[in-house]
Amino acid sequence: MIDTRKVLFSLLQIAVTVGLLVWLIRWLGVGPFQEAISSLTVFSAVGALAIGTAATLVQARRWRLISSGYNIHVGRREAVAKCWQAGFLNSILPGGLAGDAVRAVEQRRSSTWSGSIGSVLGERLAGTAVMFAAATIALYPAYPNVGVLAALLTAGTVRIAWPSLKRLVGSVRWEVFGLAAAGWVLFAALFLIAVMTTGATEVLTRASAYEVFALTALTLAGMSVPLSLGGWGPREGAAALVFPLFGSSPEVGVAVAFSYGILALISVLPGALVLVYRLLVRPRQKLPRGGEVEVRTDVLPKAHPTGGSR
């Protein structure tokens, strides 16, 4: 049975994404988007794949740690494959959470619903909390009121994740947040590749180290908004508003954010291979040789003389 509320929410996410991108095109034209596409190079794509691999390994480790708090064992290879698949699905489906929902459903086969959902939710929220914490550090010196709001979002995110985190001992809990911070650093590295790829290096040379950090943190925080399709739309909108605060133009901001979106999609493309393997290749391997299912007639019910069966 189709859940009408989920369908409507997905349509809202698509509408927000399309609406923001259309608004940006009407405001700034198609130039920033063309710049982002034309500036893509083999080196930036290879860099994105390398960063995506490292980020997936970090995420898989974080998920395994939180799963252990629910007495769920997730193998290293299984965790990496499922995180890669989730990352790919998150990048192409509304909301950025569909892949994680699939991950939770698949884990339900070897756990309870509370354990499968709790481990995935705790893992994602740990990363989101670090994202909001970085935005808090970026905002508070110049915009204290907005910085306090970001701090409240950080605290609220940790509070929601706490039922999953409290199951871990203190040292493991700190390792989870350390891995979440490492994930943020990898996202920031991908963002800097997007800056250099689009030729916006004047942003790096003119701004101080703190300003570069703030620019990165605020743009990345924009993609955490759940009303989007794989982060598209809110990320570009946030960049258009944030880049002028640091002496750049909204056109440059949109070009960098859109380039980041392309590189982020490239970084999770191995997840598409995992998805194809799990949907097409693995089910075939489970069939008997020849691709046909053997029917055993010796276990079929015997027919009565009258033609019926027991």
Secondary structure, 3 states (H helix, E strand, C coil): CCCHHHHHHHHHHHHHHHHHHHHHHHHHCCHHHHHHHHCCCHHHHHHHHHHHHHHHHHHHHHHHHHHHHCCCCCCHHHHHHHHHHHHHHHHHCECCCHHHHHHHHHHHHHCCHHHHHHHHHHHHHHHHHHHHHHHHHHHCCCCHHHHHHHHHHHHHHHHHHHHHHCCCCHHHHHHHHHHHHHHHHHHHHHHHHHHHHCCCHHHHHHCCHHHHHHHHHHHHHHCCCCCCECCECHHHHHHHHHHHHHCCCHHHHHHHHHHHHHHHHHHCCHHHHHHHHHHHHHHHHCCCCCCCCCCCHHHCCCECCCCCEC
